Amino acid sequence: SKLMSWVALDRAIQLCGEVRSWAEARDAILRVILERGLDPTGDHLVQAFSVDATDAALLLTPTLGVPLNPSLLARTVTAVQRELQEGDYVRRYRT
């Protein structure tokens, strides 16, 4: 949900022009994602803050335009495959 909040603000800025408060909120969201949205080792993105699990929805991240390090995105894809892929299928998440 935090990634999609970033996307909503980013797209609003693209559509309506730079609004300082929107840009500040968007940047703050990205900082929080990088602080609290990674697994304990900081290796890859996780399903939610304080949850050490992946979610197949994270596979959309590279298409969203979020300015994340490409190696973080690659490690996230690898983690989703490792944790959720079963043969040709990928579970959304495990709970």
Buried (B, 14 or more C-beta within 10 A) or exposed (E): EBBEBBBBBBEBBEEEEEEEEBBEBBEEBBEBBBEEBBBEEEBBBBBEEEEEBBBBBBBEBBEEEBEBEEEBBEBBBEBBEEBBEEEEEBBEBEE
